[in-house]
């Protein structure tokens, strides 16, 4: 069964936008790999595997609905992060690293 470009676009407009996070090895942090559209989480996982896992070793994949992600806005950065700036004890220059550790 084939669909015309118009039919395919219509189907994609109905699908959910998902953000894909991959973990390259056990214990490593998950990193954002990209976005894709799928009708549900299971299909999103399968698509993410097919698209992002073929590029290299992947230990784990997370898919998250884009609409479920809450983020700060760039224009609010000053006001949003200012309260942390007045707590100097949170800055790492007050701590000494143990021997053998480097500050990266």
Kinemage of the C-alpha trace (Angstrom):
@kinemage 1
@onewidth
@group {chain A} dominant
@subgroup {mainchain}
@vectorlist {calphas} color= white
{ca unk a 1} P 0.000 0.000 0.000
{ca unk a 2} L 1.462 3.355 -0.952
{ca unk a 3} L 0.481 6.788 0.182
{ca unk a 4} L 0.902 10.054 -1.586
{ca unk a 5} L 3.074 12.775 -0.057
{ca unk a 6} L -0.073 14.630 1.048
{ca unk a 7} L -1.457 11.566 2.874
{ca unk a 8} L 1.891 10.938 4.575
{ca unk a 9} L 2.125 14.555 5.761
{ca unk a 10} L -1.397 14.323 7.158
{ca unk a 11} L -0.430 11.191 9.123
{ca unk a 12} L 2.711 12.856 10.512
{ca unk a 13} L 0.662 15.836 11.704
{ca unk a 14} L -1.313 13.435 13.894
{ca unk a 15} L 1.723 11.760 15.447
{ca unk a 16} L 3.309 12.826 18.710
{ca unk a 17} L 6.724 14.499 18.816
{ca unk a 18} L 9.180 12.521 20.994
{ca unk a 19} L 12.650 13.455 22.259
{ca unk a 20} L 15.164 10.595 22.179
{ca unk a 21} L 17.915 10.117 24.778
{ca unk a 22} L 20.549 7.407 24.402
{ca unk a 23} L 23.041 5.879 26.808
{ca unk a 24} L 26.220 4.665 25.136
{ca unk a 25} L 27.286 2.321 27.940
{ca unk a 26} L 25.968 1.154 31.285
{ca unk a 27} L 26.457 3.835 33.933
{ca unk a 28} L 26.962 6.655 31.407
{ca unk a 29} L 24.585 9.604 31.274
{ca unk a 30} L 21.736 9.561 28.771
{ca unk a 31} L 22.286 12.231 26.116
{ca unk a 32} L 19.809 13.843 23.765
{ca unk a 33} L 20.130 12.210 20.354
{ca unk a 34} L 17.313 13.890 18.472
{ca unk a 35} L 13.574 13.945 17.909
{ca unk a 36} L 11.090 11.818 16.019
{ca unk a 37} L 7.349 11.424 15.535
{ca unk a 38} L 5.408 8.312 16.487
{ca unk a 39} L 1.828 7.495 17.488
{ca unk a 40} L 2.803 5.947 20.855
{ca unk a 41} L 5.753 5.189 23.167
{ca unk a 42} L 6.324 1.651 21.890
{ca unk a 43} L 6.517 2.781 18.276
{ca unk a 44} L 8.752 5.707 19.323
{ca unk a 45} L 11.168 3.281 21.024
{ca unk a 46} L 11.291 1.056 17.954
{ca unk a 47} L 11.866 4.028 15.651
{ca unk a 48} L 14.527 5.438 18.000
{ca unk a 49} L 16.318 2.091 17.974
{ca unk a 50} L 16.236 1.951 14.178
{ca unk a 51} L 17.372 5.547 13.714
{ca unk a 52} L 19.785 6.220 16.578
{ca unk a 53} L 21.161 2.822 17.659
{ca unk a 54} L 22.581 1.989 14.244
{ca unk a 55} L 25.199 4.761 14.611
{ca unk a 56} L 27.134 3.038 17.375
{ca unk a 57} L 26.917 1.148 20.620
{ca unk a 58} L 23.779 1.948 22.610
{ca unk a 59} L 23.018 0.508 26.039
{ca unk a 60} L 19.656 2.182 26.694
{ca unk a 61} L 17.103 4.412 24.960
{ca unk a 62} L 14.615 6.781 26.564
{ca unk a 63} L 11.781 8.446 24.657
{ca unk a 64} L 9.906 11.352 26.220
{ca unk a 65} L 6.966 13.266 24.796
{ca unk a 66} L 8.229 16.708 23.894
{ca unk a 67} L 5.097 18.207 25.439
{ca unk a 68} L 6.045 16.657 28.822
{ca unk a 69} L 9.371 18.494 29.045
{ca unk a 70} L 9.416 21.620 31.193
{ca unk a 71} L 12.281 24.027 30.568
{ca unk a 72} L 13.410 27.485 31.588
{ca unk a 73} L 13.298 30.191 28.936
{ca unk a 74} L 16.481 31.959 27.778
{ca unk a 75} L 14.946 35.400 28.403
{ca unk a 76} L 14.255 34.402 32.039
{ca unk a 77} L 17.789 33.142 32.716
{ca unk a 78} L 18.845 36.076 34.907
{ca unk a 79} L 15.856 36.016 37.224
{ca unk a 80} L 15.568 32.242 37.216
{ca unk a 81} L 19.195 31.530 38.175
{ca unk a 82} L 19.980 34.611 40.311
{ca unk a 83} L 19.007 33.034 43.657
{ca unk a 84} L 21.808 30.463 43.273
{ca unk a 85} L 24.451 33.113 42.594
{ca unk a 86} L 24.241 34.564 46.104
{ca unk a 87} L 25.072 31.221 47.727
{ca unk a 88} L 28.849 31.269 47.357
{ca unk a 89} L 29.231 28.009 49.266
{ca unk a 90} L 27.791 26.260 46.200
{ca unk a 91} L 30.720 27.327 44.035
{ca unk a 92} L 33.447 24.693 43.701
{ca unk a 93} L 36.367 27.028 44.438
{ca unk a 94} L 35.683 26.560 48.165
{ca unk a 95} L 36.506 22.857 47.988
{ca unk a 96} L 39.864 21.152 47.585
{ca unk a 97} L 40.059 18.149 45.326
{ca unk a 98} L 41.633 14.990 46.737
{ca unk a 99} L 45.066 14.043 45.408
{ca unk a 100} L 44.872 12.277 42.089
{ca unk a 101} L 41.717 14.063 40.935
{ca unk a 102} L 41.996 16.785 38.344
{ca unk a 103} L 39.609 19.689 37.941
{ca unk a 104} L 38.309 19.378 34.410
